Amino acid sequence: MKKFLRYLAWSVAAIVVLAVGASFVLARMAASRYETEWTVHNADFPIPFPLAGNELAASTQPEADALEAAIRRGQHLVDSRVGCKGCHGGDLGGAAIVDVALVGHWIAPNLTAGAGSVVEGYTANDWDRAVRHGVRRNGQTSSMPSQDFLNLSDHELSDIVTYIRSMPAVDRDLGPVRFGPVFNYLVATDPNLMIAFKLDHNKPHAVEPPSAAPGAELGAHIAQVCSGCHGANFSGGKLAGDPNMPIVANLTPHESGLRDWTEEDFIRALREGKRKDGTDISPMMPWRAYAQMTDTEIRALWAYLETIPAVEKGAR
C-alpha cells in the first residue's frame, strides 16, 4: 500500500509539474502574440471633415456647422451600426467585458478625455490603427474586433471620432488587459483570435462611404460589422472560444437561414427583435442598436444579403 501511495504521489507531482510547465509555455506564446509589433500604413484625414459643395455655400459659420454635422453623423453611426457603446459603455468611459481570474481581465478602455483615457493625444493615424487594424498606439496587437470596422471610410471614422470627442469626460481607469489561463490557451492555440493577424495592414481605405441609396453596395458596406459574429460568409453557427454565446443565425438565403424570409420579416427582426416565426431574438444580438438604423440602411442591408451565396449554417 505504501508503495502504491508513493507511486501515486510521484504521478500527481509529475502531472502538476507538466501542467505548470504547459501553463508557462502557453502564457509566453500568448504574450508573444499580444506583443507582436505591426507595420501599418499611414492614414491621415481631417477631424472633423470640412463642409463642401452646397453645404459650404449655404453656411455662414462653416467650422461650427461642420462640427455639428460630424457629431450628428458620428452619433448615428455609434448608436446604430458601429456599436461602440456595447463594449465601451453607454458613456464611452470603458467597461470590463470579462473579469474572471481563470479567464482574464479583458477590458474595453475609456475613450473619453477623463482619467484613464487611452486616446489622449490620438491622431487620425492612431485612430485608424486602433479601429480598422486592431493595433495599439505602441504598434502591438490589440483585442479590438477590427474585422467589423475595416471597411469604414475615412469620413465615417472621422465622424465617429468627432462624436466621441464631444462626449463628457469620464474618470475611469480599468487597467491593462491581463490574460488568465483560459485566454492564454485560446490565444496561444489560435492566433487568429487576435484580429490583427488576419488583416491586410496596407490595404487603402475609401475616403467616402457609398451613396445613401437602398441597394446592395451600401448594404455590403454596412454588413461588414455583422461578420465578427456571423462569419465572413454570414452563415453563423457556434462562435469559437465562447461557450456562453448562443448559436449565431445564418443570414444567407439557405434553408437553414433566411431563404423564406421577406424584407418585411427582416425589418421586423431588426426593429422589434422578433424572428419570422415570432420568437424573440437573443438580446446578445444587438438588434436594439440596429433598430436605430434608417429605413434606407436596413433595406440596403437586406438587398445585399439577398445577393450572397446560400451557405449551410455554421459553414464559416
N, C-alpha and C positions, 0 to 999 in steps of 0.2 A: 504493500500500500504506500509506504514512504517513497519507494522508487517511482511509483506512478505519479505521486504528487510532485516529486522533483521534476519529472518529465513535463508534467502539466505546467508547472511554474516556468520552466525554461521555454516552453511553447508560447505561453502568454507573453513572456518578456520579449521573445523574438517577434511576435505579432505587433507588440507595442512599438518596438524599435523600427520595424518596417513601416508601420503607419505614420510614425513621426517623420521618418525619412521621406516617405512619399508626400506627406503634407508639406515638408520643407521644399521639396523639388517643385511641387505644383505652385507653391507660393512664389518661388523665384521665376517660374515660367510666366505666371500671370503678371507679376510685376514688370517683367521684361516687355511684355506686350503692351501694358498700360503706359510704360515709359518710352515706347518706340517713338522716335522723332520723325516727323514728316516734312517733306518739302512740298509746299502748296503754292500755286500761282498767286501772284499779287492781284488783288481786286481793289478797285477804287471807284467810289461813287459818292455823290453828294448826299448829305443827311441834313435836312430833307431835300428832295428833288425840287428845283425851282419850277415856278409856273412856266407854261409855254403856250404858244398858239393863242386861241381865243380867250383862254383863262387869263393869260398875261395881259392881253389887250384890254380886258374888261376890269382889271384890278387897279385900284388906286393905292394899295399897300401890298405889293407883290410878296414881300418876305413874310409878312404876317399871314396873308392868305395861303401861301404855300405851306406854312407850318400847320395851320388849322386843317387844311385839306389832307395833309400827310397823316396827322394824328387821327383824323376820322377814318381814313382808309386803313391805317395800321390797326386801329381798334377792331374794325370789322374782320380783318384777317386773323388777329389774335383770338377773338371771341368765337369765330365761326369755323375757320378752316385750318389754322395752324396749331391751335390748342396749347399755347404756351402755359396757360393757367392750369391746365390739367396736371402738370408736373410741378411748375414753379409756384403754384398757389394763386389764389384769386387776387392777391395784392402784388404778385410777382416778386415777393420777398424771399422766395425759396421754400422748400419743403423736403422732408425726409421721405423718400419713396420706400426704402427698405432700411430698417434699423434693428437688425437681429444679429446678435453676436455670431451665431453659427453661419449666417449668410453673409452679412457685411453691413456697412453703412454707406448706402447709395443715396446721394442727395441731388436734387435739382437746385442749383445755387441761387443766391439772391441777385436779381437782375436790376434792382433799383439802385439809387445813389446812396443808400444808407450804409451803416456799418455792416461789414460782412459782404459787401458787394464784390462780385468777381469781374464786373465790367467797367470798373473805374478806368477812365482814360482809353477805353476801346476805340480804335479807329474802324473805318469801314472794312479794312482788310482783316482785322481781328474778328469782327462780326461774321465776315464771310467764312473764315476758317472754323469758327465755333459752330455756326448754324448749318452751313452747307457742306462741311467736310469732316466734322467730328474731331477737330483738332483744337487743343487748348492753346492759350496765348503763348505758352512756352514751347509750342511746337509738338507737344506729346499728345498721345491718344486721349480722347475723352469718351464718356459714355453717352454722349448726345446721339439720339436716333436720327442722324443726318440724312439717311436714305429717304426719309419722308420730305426733306426740305431742299434736296439737291437742285430741284428744278425751279425754285423760287427765283424770280427775276431780280435784278439789282434794284429796280424801282420798288418792288414789293418788300424786299428786305429793308430797304431804306425807310419805307413807311412803318414797318414793324418796329424798327429801332427808334424812330421818332416817337411813336406811341409809348414805347417802354420808357423812354427818357422823360415823358410827360407825367409818368406815374409818381405819386408821392414817395419820398424816401422811406424805406423800411429798415430799421436796425435789426438784423438777424444774421448771425454768423453760425452756420451749420457745420463748420469744419470741413476737412477734406474727405473725399471718398476713401473708404477703407474696405478691403476685401476680407471676408471671412473664408473659412474652408470651402463652403459651397461655391461662392463666387470664384475662388481660386481654381477650383476644379473645372467650372464651366468655361472660364476664360482661357485656362491652360489647354484644355482639350478642344476648344472651338474658337480660334481667334476671330472668326467672322462675327462673333457676338459683339466685338468692338467694331463699329461700323466703318471706321477709318480704313480698315484692312480691305474693304470691299469697293471703295470708291476710286474713281479717276480724279486725282487731285490737280490735274492740269486741264480738265475739260472746261471750256469757257461757259459763262452763264449769259443768258439773254438779258438785255438791258430792260426790256419792257415785257409784260405778260401778254398772252394772246388777247385779241379783242374780246370785249364782253358780249359775246353772242352765244346763244344756247346750242352750241354744236360740239362735235367730238374733239376739236382742237382744244378748246377751253376745258372740256371735260377731262382730257388726258392730263392737262396741266394740274388740275385740281386733284385728280386721282392719285398723284404721287404720294400724298400724305396717307393714303389708305394702305400702301404697300408694306409698311412696317409690320402690321398685324395680318393683313390678308395675303401677303406674299407678293413676289414680283409679278406673278401671273394672276393674282387676285382670287386664287382658288381656296384660300382659307385653310382650315384644319387646325391641328394642335400646334400651339406655339412651343418651340423648344425652350427648355430651361425654366419654365414657369408652370408648375403643376396646378396652381390655383386659377389659372386663366381658363375661361370656358373655350369650347371648340369654336373657332372663328368661322363665320359664314363664308360660303362660296359666292363670290359676286359675278362669276362668269355665267353665260347663258346655257349652262349644263343642267341636266335634270336634277342634280344634287345642289344646284344653285338657283339662279333667277330665271330659268327658262320659261316658267309660266307666269312670271310677273309682268305687270304693266307699269307704265310710267307713273300712274296714279298710286299703285302699290308702293313703288319706290319712294315717292314723295311722302306718303303716309309714314313709311318706316323712319324717314329722317325727321319729319315734323312731329310725329306722335310717339315714336318708339314702338310701333306695332308691326309685326310681320304680316304677310299676306293672309295667314290663317287667323290673325287677331291676337296671337300670343305676344307677350311682352319681350322686347329686346333687352338683353342684359345691360344694366347701367355702366358696365365696364366698356361697352361700345359707346363712345361719346356723342350719342345722337342729339343730346340737348344742345351741344355746341353746334353740330352740323345743322340743326334746325334753324339756326340764325343765318344760314346762307340765303342768298336771294333766290327767287324762283329761277332766274336765269342760270345761276350756278348749279342748282340741283338738277335742272333739266339738261344742262351741258354734261354733268357727270353721268346721268342716265344715258345720254346719247353716246357717250364714249363706251360705257360698259356693254352696250348692245353691239359694239363693233369688235370686241375682243374674242379670242377663240374660246370655245366651250371646253372646260377642263374639269376632270373629276375632282371632287372635294378632297383637299389635303395633298394634292399632287403639286406641292410648292416648288 
